[in-house]
Amino acid sequence: MDTTTYPLPTSCVVAVYKSPKDYQAFRISPGDSNRLALVFGPTVANMSLTYCVEIFDVGGKTPPNRHQVAVEMFFVLKGEGLATCDGKTVAIRAGDSILVPPNGVHVVENTGPTRLYTLCIMVPNEDFAELIRSGTPVELDDEDLAVLGRYDDPRSVALA
């Protein structure tokens, strides 16, 4: 057990709290089959990262893309699909994690019968949050809020 003692901070740092109703969602390009619900970006986090939930419609996928210096991480919240990086493909489902190194050309695709939801974190930001915000704003529907709010029944969102 670590018994290291840490000095008390001399300033008060207040954590930033958001709930799913606070998330802003965007479709980067009008024809995209995925949406991104931005949770934290560099302005709010005061550091170079992007934290979002990527929502893939049935049959939806990202365009092939890569990042010069950023590492992108995905955690599958719900659904199933395929993740491809540099020509290697693996099946993914809820509970799986993916780490894409810098310069890895990658695609995430929903191959399941329902929407695919992934938690996505990119460090450093590499203008990802700005790209997301430059897209078209979209609303999160009851199904999205049920997944993001950890409700099993979308109708319970209205009761919360």
mmCIF file of the C-alpha atoms, coordinates in Angstrom:
data_MODEL
# 
_entry.id   MODEL 
# 
loop_
_atom_site.group_PDB 
_atom_site.id 
_atom_site.type_symbol 
_atom_site.label_atom_id 
_atom_site.label_alt_id 
_atom_site.label_comp_id 
_atom_site.label_asym_id 
_atom_site.label_entity_id 
_atom_site.label_seq_id 
_atom_site.pdbx_PDB_ins_code 
_atom_site.Cartn_x 
_atom_site.Cartn_y 
_atom_site.Cartn_z 
_atom_site.occupancy 
_atom_site.B_iso_or_equiv 
_atom_site.pdbx_formal_charge 
_atom_site.auth_seq_id 
_atom_site.auth_comp_id 
_atom_site.auth_asym_id 
_atom_site.auth_atom_id 
_atom_site.pdbx_PDB_model_num 
ATOM 1   C CA . MET A 1 1   ? 0.000   0.000  0.000   1.00 0.00 ? 1   MET A CA 1 
ATOM 2   C CA . ASP A 1 2   ? 1.307   3.431  -0.938  1.00 0.00 ? 2   ASP A CA 1 
ATOM 3   C CA . THR A 1 3   ? 1.771   5.512  2.199   1.00 0.00 ? 3   THR A CA 1 
ATOM 4   C CA . THR A 1 4   ? 3.106   8.562  0.398   1.00 0.00 ? 4   THR A CA 1 
ATOM 5   C CA . THR A 1 5   ? 1.848   11.792 1.918   1.00 0.00 ? 5   THR A CA 1 
ATOM 6   C CA . TYR A 1 6   ? 0.955   14.627 -0.393  1.00 0.00 ? 6   TYR A CA 1 
ATOM 7   C CA . PRO A 1 7   ? 1.016   18.244 0.763   1.00 0.00 ? 7   PRO A CA 1 
ATOM 8   C CA . LEU A 1 8   ? -2.291  20.054 0.793   1.00 0.00 ? 8   LEU A CA 1 
ATOM 9   C CA . PRO A 1 9   ? -2.720  22.371 -2.194  1.00 0.00 ? 9   PRO A CA 1 
ATOM 10  C CA . THR A 1 10  ? -2.367  26.066 -1.592  1.00 0.00 ? 10  THR A CA 1 
ATOM 11  C CA . SER A 1 11  ? -5.152  26.884 -4.055  1.00 0.00 ? 11  SER A CA 1 
ATOM 12  C CA . CYS A 1 12  ? -8.571  25.401 -4.532  1.00 0.00 ? 12  CYS A CA 1 
ATOM 13  C CA . VAL A 1 13  ? -9.146  23.609 -7.812  1.00 0.00 ? 13  VAL A CA 1 
ATOM 14  C CA . VAL A 1 14  ? -12.783 23.076 -8.689  1.00 0.00 ? 14  VAL A CA 1 
ATOM 15  C CA . ALA A 1 15  ? -13.561 20.075 -10.845 1.00 0.00 ? 15  ALA A CA 1 
ATOM 16  C CA . VAL A 1 16  ? -15.700 20.658 -13.928 1.00 0.00 ? 16  VAL A CA 1 
ATOM 17  C CA . TYR A 1 17  ? -18.944 18.681 -13.877 1.00 0.00 ? 17  TYR A CA 1 
ATOM 18  C CA . LYS A 1 18  ? -21.145 17.970 -16.874 1.00 0.00 ? 18  LYS A CA 1 
ATOM 19  C CA . SER A 1 19  ? -24.073 15.649 -17.393 1.00 0.00 ? 19  SER A CA 1 
ATOM 20  C CA . PRO A 1 20  ? -25.345 14.325 -20.748 1.00 0.00 ? 20  PRO A CA 1 
ATOM 21  C CA . LYS A 1 21  ? -27.827 17.188 -21.041 1.00 0.00 ? 21  LYS A CA 1 
ATOM 22  C CA . ASP A 1 22  ? -24.821 19.552 -21.168 1.00 0.00 ? 22  ASP A CA 1 
ATOM 23  C CA . TYR A 1 23  ? -23.067 17.795 -24.056 1.00 0.00 ? 23  TYR A CA 1 
ATOM 24  C CA . GLN A 1 24  ? -23.045 19.494 -27.436 1.00 0.00 ? 24  GLN A CA 1 
ATOM 25  C CA . ALA A 1 25  ? -23.318 17.087 -30.375 1.00 0.00 ? 25  ALA A CA 1 
ATOM 26  C CA . PHE A 1 26  ? -22.190 17.655 -33.952 1.00 0.00 ? 26  PHE A CA 1 
ATOM 27  C CA . ARG A 1 27  ? -22.041 15.937 -37.318 1.00 0.00 ? 27  ARG A CA 1 
ATOM 28  C CA . ILE A 1 28  ? -18.679 16.993 -38.798 1.00 0.00 ? 28  ILE A CA 1 
ATOM 29  C CA . SER A 1 29  ? -19.887 16.732 -42.427 1.00 0.00 ? 29  SER A CA 1 
ATOM 30  C CA . PRO A 1 30  ? -23.531 16.696 -43.575 1.00 0.00 ? 30  PRO A CA 1 
ATOM 31  C CA . GLY A 1 31  ? -23.314 13.175 -45.062 1.00 0.00 ? 31  GLY A CA 1 
ATOM 32  C CA . ASP A 1 32  ? -21.580 11.595 -42.049 1.00 0.00 ? 32  ASP A CA 1 
ATOM 33  C CA . SER A 1 33  ? -23.160 8.523  -40.451 1.00 0.00 ? 33  SER A CA 1 
ATOM 34  C CA . ASN A 1 34  ? -21.657 9.304  -37.054 1.00 0.00 ? 34  ASN A CA 1 
ATOM 35  C CA . ARG A 1 35  ? -22.113 12.109 -34.544 1.00 0.00 ? 35  ARG A CA 1 
ATOM 36  C CA . LEU A 1 36  ? -19.807 13.319 -31.798 1.00 0.00 ? 36  LEU A CA 1 
ATOM 37  C CA . ALA A 1 37  ? -21.041 14.499 -28.405 1.00 0.00 ? 37  ALA A CA 1 
ATOM 38  C CA . LEU A 1 38  ? -18.291 16.762 -27.133 1.00 0.00 ? 38  LEU A CA 1 
ATOM 39  C CA . VAL A 1 39  ? -17.761 16.356 -23.391 1.00 0.00 ? 39  VAL A CA 1 
ATOM 40  C CA . PHE A 1 40  ? -14.495 18.230 -22.769 1.00 0.00 ? 40  PHE A CA 1 
ATOM 41  C CA . GLY A 1 41  ? -12.143 20.057 -25.068 1.00 0.00 ? 41  GLY A CA 1 
ATOM 42  C CA . PRO A 1 42  ? -8.957  22.029 -24.488 1.00 0.00 ? 42  PRO A CA 1 
ATOM 43  C CA . THR A 1 43  ? -10.743 25.218 -23.413 1.00 0.00 ? 43  THR A CA 1 
ATOM 44  C CA . VAL A 1 44  ? -12.729 23.605 -20.606 1.00 0.00 ? 44  VAL A CA 1 
ATOM 45  C CA . ALA A 1 45  ? -10.024 21.094 -19.617 1.00 0.00 ? 45  ALA A CA 1 
ATOM 46  C CA . ASN A 1 46  ? -7.288  23.749 -19.792 1.00 0.00 ? 46  ASN A CA 1 
ATOM 47  C CA . MET A 1 47  ? -5.051  21.180 -21.500 1.00 0.00 ? 47  MET A CA 1 
ATOM 48  C CA . SER A 1 48  ? -4.633  19.757 -24.975 1.00 0.00 ? 48  SER A CA 1 
ATOM 49  C CA . LEU A 1 49  ? -7.155  16.923 -25.097 1.00 0.00 ? 49  LEU A CA 1 
ATOM 50  C CA . THR A 1 50  ? -10.515 16.077 -26.589 1.00 0.00 ? 50  THR A CA 1 
ATOM 51  C CA . TYR A 1 51  ? -13.005 13.823 -24.804 1.00 0.00 ? 51  TYR A CA 1 
ATOM 52  C CA . CYS A 1 52  ? -16.204 12.937 -26.630 1.00 0.00 ? 52  CYS A CA 1 
ATOM 53  C CA . VAL A 1 53  ? -18.709 10.168 -27.218 1.00 0.00 ? 53  VAL A CA 1 
ATOM 54  C CA . GLU A 1 54  ? -18.875 9.046  -30.827 1.00 0.00 ? 54  GLU A CA 1 
ATOM 55  C CA . ILE A 1 55  ? -22.274 7.729  -31.911 1.00 0.00 ? 55  ILE A CA 1 
ATOM 56  C CA . PHE A 1 56  ? -22.434 5.586  -35.050 1.00 0.00 ? 56  PHE A CA 1 
ATOM 57  C CA . ASP A 1 57  ? -25.746 4.952  -36.770 1.00 0.00 ? 57  ASP A CA 1 
ATOM 58  C CA . VAL A 1 58  ? -26.380 1.409  -38.010 1.00 0.00 ? 58  VAL A CA 1 
ATOM 59  C CA . GLY A 1 59  ? -23.910 0.903  -40.865 1.00 0.00 ? 59  GLY A CA 1 
ATOM 60  C CA . GLY A 1 60  ? -22.076 4.122  -39.926 1.00 0.00 ? 60  GLY A CA 1 
ATOM 61  C CA . LYS A 1 61  ? -18.332 4.597  -39.897 1.00 0.00 ? 61  LYS A CA 1 
ATOM 62  C CA . THR A 1 62  ? -15.617 7.181  -39.727 1.00 0.00 ? 62  THR A CA 1 
ATOM 63  C CA . PRO A 1 63  ? -13.788 8.145  -42.869 1.00 0.00 ? 63  PRO A CA 1 
ATOM 64  C CA . PRO A 1 64  ? -10.213 6.784  -42.914 1.00 0.00 ? 64  PRO A CA 1 
ATOM 65  C CA . ASN A 1 65  ? -8.152  9.295  -40.939 1.00 0.00 ? 65  ASN A CA 1 
ATOM 66  C CA . ARG A 1 66  ? -4.886  9.731  -39.067 1.00 0.00 ? 66  ARG A CA 1 
ATOM 67  C CA . HIS A 1 67  ? -3.346  12.177 -36.648 1.00 0.00 ? 67  HIS A CA 1 
ATOM 68  C CA . GLN A 1 68  ? 0.176   13.527 -36.882 1.00 0.00 ? 68  GLN A CA 1 
ATOM 69  C CA . VAL A 1 69  ? 1.067   13.501 -33.172 1.00 0.00 ? 69  VAL A CA 1 
ATOM 70  C CA . ALA A 1 70  ? -2.096  12.562 -31.273 1.00 0.00 ? 70  ALA A CA 1 
ATOM 71  C CA . VAL A 1 71  ? -2.925  9.234  -29.695 1.00 0.00 ? 71  VAL A CA 1 
ATOM 72  C CA . GLU A 1 72  ? -6.623  8.381  -30.012 1.00 0.00 ? 72  GLU A CA 1 
ATOM 73  C CA . MET A 1 73  ? -8.288  6.000  -27.609 1.00 0.00 ? 73  MET A CA 1 
ATOM 74  C CA . PHE A 1 74  ? -11.730 4.411  -27.898 1.00 0.00 ? 74  PHE A CA 1 
ATOM 75  C CA . PHE A 1 75  ? -13.739 2.517  -25.289 1.00 0.00 ? 75  PHE A CA 1 
ATOM 76  C CA . VAL A 1 76  ? -16.855 0.759  -26.608 1.00 0.00 ? 76  VAL A CA 1 
ATOM 77  C CA . LEU A 1 77  ? -19.835 1.631  -24.432 1.00 0.00 ? 77  LEU A CA 1 
ATOM 78  C CA . LYS A 1 78  ? -22.543 -0.165 -26.412 1.00 0.00 ? 78  LYS A CA 1 
ATOM 79  C CA . GLY A 1 79  ? -22.898 -1.968 -29.715 1.00 0.00 ? 79  GLY A CA 1 
ATOM 80  C CA . GLU A 1 80  ? -20.517 -3.831 -31.965 1.00 0.00 ? 80  GLU A CA 1 
ATOM 81  C CA . GLY A 1 81  ? -18.401 -3.161 -34.994 1.00 0.00 ? 81  GLY A CA 1 
ATOM 82  C CA . LEU A 1 82  ? -14.987 -3.299 -36.564 1.00 0.00 ? 82  LEU A CA 1 
ATOM 83  C CA . ALA A 1 83  ? -11.874 -1.243 -35.869 1.00 0.00 ? 83  ALA A CA 1 
ATOM 84  C CA . THR A 1 84  ? -9.214  -1.062 -38.553 1.00 0.00 ? 84  THR A CA 1 
ATOM 85  C CA . CYS A 1 85  ? -5.752  0.468  -38.156 1.00 0.00 ? 85  CYS A CA 1 
ATOM 86  C CA . ASP A 1 86  ? -3.114  0.309  -40.884 1.00 0.00 ? 86  ASP A CA 1 
ATOM 87  C CA . GLY A 1 87  ? -4.947  -2.527 -42.635 1.00 0.00 ? 87  GLY A CA 1 
ATOM 88  C CA . LYS A 1 88  ? -5.446  -4.723 -39.533 1.00 0.00 ? 88  LYS A CA 1 
ATOM 89  C CA . THR A 1 89  ? -9.077  -5.236 -38.503 1.00 0.00 ? 89  THR A CA 1 
ATOM 90  C CA . VAL A 1 90  ? -10.529 -6.478 -35.216 1.00 0.00 ? 90  VAL A CA 1 
ATOM 91  C CA . ALA A 1 91  ? -14.117 -7.035 -34.115 1.00 0.00 ? 91  ALA A CA 1 
ATOM 92  C CA . ILE A 1 92  ? -15.176 -4.764 -31.238 1.00 0.00 ? 92  ILE A CA 1 
ATOM 93  C CA . ARG A 1 93  ? -18.054 -4.787 -28.776 1.00 0.00 ? 93  ARG A CA 1 
ATOM 94  C CA . ALA A 1 94  ? -19.035 -3.240 -25.445 1.00 0.00 ? 94  ALA A CA 1 
ATOM 95  C CA . GLY A 1 95  ? -16.118 -3.251 -23.004 1.00 0.00 ? 95  GLY A CA 1 
ATOM 96  C CA . ASP A 1 96  ? -13.374 -3.332 -25.640 1.00 0.00 ? 96  ASP A CA 1 
ATOM 97  C CA . SER A 1 97  ? -10.652 -0.676 -25.866 1.00 0.00 ? 97  SER A CA 1 
ATOM 98  C CA . ILE A 1 98  ? -8.674  0.544  -28.861 1.00 0.00 ? 98  ILE A CA 1 
ATOM 99  C CA . LEU A 1 99  ? -5.468  2.586  -28.830 1.00 0.00 ? 99  LEU A CA 1 
ATOM 100 C CA . VAL A 1 100 ? -4.520  4.212  -32.145 1.00 0.00 ? 100 VAL A CA 1 
ATOM 101 C CA . PRO A 1 101 ? -0.923  5.487  -32.282 1.00 0.00 ? 101 PRO A CA 1 
ATOM 102 C CA . PRO A 1 102 ? 0.088   8.685  -34.096 1.00 0.00 ? 102 PRO A CA 1 
ATOM 103 C CA . ASN A 1 103 ? 0.008   8.310  -37.885 1.00 0.00 ? 103 ASN A CA 1 
ATOM 104 C CA . GLY A 1 104 ? -2.095  5.137  -37.718 1.00 0.00 ? 104 GLY A CA 1 
ATOM 105 C CA . VAL A 1 105 ? -4.674  5.269  -40.519 1.00 0.00 ? 105 VAL A CA 1 
ATOM 106 C CA . HIS A 1 106 ? -7.843  4.092  -38.817 1.00 0.00 ? 106 HIS A CA 1 
ATOM 107 C CA . VAL A 1 107 ? -11.569 3.513  -39.265 1.00 0.00 ? 107 VAL A CA 1 
ATOM 108 C CA . VAL A 1 108 ? -14.257 2.542  -36.761 1.00 0.00 ? 108 VAL A CA 1 
ATOM 109 C CA . GLU A 1 109 ? -17.378 0.976  -38.270 1.00 0.00 ? 109 GLU A CA 1 
ATOM 110 C CA . ASN A 1 110 ? -20.725 -0.078 -36.832 1.00 0.00 ? 110 ASN A CA 1 
ATOM 111 C CA . THR A 1 111 ? -21.560 -3.570 -38.116 1.00 0.00 ? 111 THR A CA 1 
ATOM 112 C CA . GLY A 1 112 ? -24.227 -4.361 -35.508 1.00 0.00 ? 112 GLY A CA 1 
ATOM 113 C CA . PRO A 1 113 ? -28.020 -4.136 -35.553 1.00 0.00 ? 113 PRO A CA 1 
ATOM 114 C CA . THR A 1 114 ? -28.083 -1.114 -33.186 1.00 0.00 ? 114 THR A CA 1 
ATOM 115 C CA . ARG A 1 115 ? -26.124 2.109  -32.762 1.00 0.00 ? 115 ARG A CA 1 
ATOM 116 C CA . LEU A 1 116 ? -22.478 1.866  -31.718 1.00 0.00 ? 116 LEU A CA 1 
ATOM 117 C CA . TYR A 1 117 ? -21.337 4.171  -28.900 1.00 0.00 ? 117 TYR A CA 1 
ATOM 118 C CA . THR A 1 118 ? -17.655 4.768  -28.164 1.00 0.00 ? 118 THR A CA 1 
ATOM 119 C CA . LEU A 1 119 ? -15.964 6.981  -25.646 1.00 0.00 ? 119 LEU A CA 1 
ATOM 120 C CA . CYS A 1 120 ? -13.182 8.726  -27.570 1.00 0.00 ? 120 CYS A CA 1 
ATOM 121 C CA . ILE A 1 121 ? -10.193 10.550 -26.080 1.00 0.00 ? 121 ILE A CA 1 
ATOM 122 C CA . MET A 1 122 ? -7.513  12.253 -28.162 1.00 0.00 ? 122 MET A CA 1 
ATOM 123 C CA . VAL A 1 123 ? -4.283  13.555 -26.632 1.00 0.00 ? 123 VAL A CA 1 
ATOM 124 C CA . PRO A 1 124 ? -3.051  16.072 -27.631 1.00 0.00 ? 124 PRO A CA 1 
ATOM 125 C CA . ASN A 1 125 ? -6.128  17.723 -29.113 1.00 0.00 ? 125 ASN A CA 1 
ATOM 126 C CA . GLU A 1 126 ? -4.574  18.299 -32.575 1.00 0.00 ? 126 GLU A CA 1 
ATOM 127 C CA . ASP A 1 127 ? -7.550  20.596 -33.427 1.00 0.00 ? 127 ASP A CA 1 
ATOM 128 C CA . PHE A 1 128 ? -10.039 17.715 -33.041 1.00 0.00 ? 128 PHE A CA 1 
ATOM 129 C CA . ALA A 1 129 ? -12.388 19.668 -30.737 1.00 0.00 ? 129 ALA A CA 1 
ATOM 130 C CA . GLU A 1 130 ? -12.338 22.578 -33.174 1.00 0.00 ? 130 GLU A CA 1 
ATOM 131 C CA . LEU A 1 131 ? -13.121 20.223 -36.084 1.00 0.00 ? 131 LEU A CA 1 
ATOM 132 C CA . ILE A 1 132 ? -16.062 18.772 -34.155 1.00 0.00 ? 132 ILE A CA 1 
ATOM 133 C CA . ARG A 1 133 ? -17.424 22.234 -33.274 1.00 0.00 ? 133 ARG A CA 1 
ATOM 134 C CA . SER A 1 134 ? -17.107 23.359 -36.916 1.00 0.00 ? 134 SER A CA 1 
ATOM 135 C CA . GLY A 1 135 ? -19.710 20.748 -37.880 1.00 0.00 ? 135 GLY A CA 1 
ATOM 136 C CA . THR A 1 136 ? -23.484 20.918 -37.862 1.00 0.00 ? 136 THR A CA 1 
ATOM 137 C CA . PRO A 1 137 ? -25.070 20.906 -34.392 1.00 0.00 ? 137 PRO A CA 1 
ATOM 138 C CA . VAL A 1 138 ? -27.415 17.948 -33.814 1.00 0.00 ? 138 VAL A CA 1 
ATOM 139 C CA . GLU A 1 139 ? -29.620 16.894 -30.928 1.00 0.00 ? 139 GLU A CA 1 
ATOM 140 C CA . LEU A 1 140 ? -29.065 13.819 -28.805 1.00 0.00 ? 140 LEU A CA 1 
ATOM 141 C CA . ASP A 1 141 ? -32.233 11.722 -28.853 1.00 0.00 ? 141 ASP A CA 1 
ATOM 142 C CA . ASP A 1 142 ? -33.773 9.535  -26.141 1.00 0.00 ? 142 ASP A CA 1 
ATOM 143 C CA . GLU A 1 143 ? -31.726 6.503  -27.216 1.00 0.00 ? 143 GLU A CA 1 
ATOM 144 C CA . ASP A 1 144 ? -28.489 8.499  -26.963 1.00 0.00 ? 144 ASP A CA 1 
ATOM 145 C CA . LEU A 1 145 ? -29.418 9.935  -23.572 1.00 0.00 ? 145 LEU A CA 1 
ATOM 146 C CA . ALA A 1 146 ? -30.354 6.469  -22.326 1.00 0.00 ? 146 ALA A CA 1 
ATOM 147 C CA . VAL A 1 147 ? -26.816 5.233  -23.104 1.00 0.00 ? 147 VAL A CA 1 
ATOM 148 C CA . LEU A 1 148 ? -25.037 8.368  -21.897 1.00 0.00 ? 148 LEU A CA 1 
ATOM 149 C CA . GLY A 1 149 ? -27.207 8.647  -18.804 1.00 0.00 ? 149 GLY A CA 1 
ATOM 150 C CA . ARG A 1 150 ? -26.893 4.953  -17.952 1.00 0.00 ? 150 ARG A CA 1 
ATOM 151 C CA . TYR A 1 151 ? -30.634 4.436  -18.179 1.00 0.00 ? 151 TYR A CA 1 
ATOM 152 C CA . ASP A 1 152 ? -31.836 1.054  -19.414 1.00 0.00 ? 152 ASP A CA 1 
ATOM 153 C CA . ASP A 1 153 ? -35.168 2.432  -20.599 1.00 0.00 ? 153 ASP A CA 1 
ATOM 154 C CA . PRO A 1 154 ? -35.141 5.576  -22.787 1.00 0.00 ? 154 PRO A CA 1 
ATOM 155 C CA . ARG A 1 155 ? -38.480 6.603  -21.270 1.00 0.00 ? 155 ARG A CA 1 
ATOM 156 C CA . SER A 1 156 ? -36.777 6.998  -17.877 1.00 0.00 ? 156 SER A CA 1 
ATOM 157 C CA . VAL A 1 157 ? -34.770 9.944  -19.270 1.00 0.00 ? 157 VAL A CA 1 
ATOM 158 C CA . ALA A 1 158 ? -37.930 12.061 -19.141 1.00 0.00 ? 158 ALA A CA 1 
ATOM 159 C CA . LEU A 1 159 ? -38.403 11.120 -15.480 1.00 0.00 ? 159 LEU A CA 1 
ATOM 160 C CA . ALA A 1 160 ? -34.874 11.972 -14.421 1.00 0.00 ? 160 ALA A CA 1 
# 
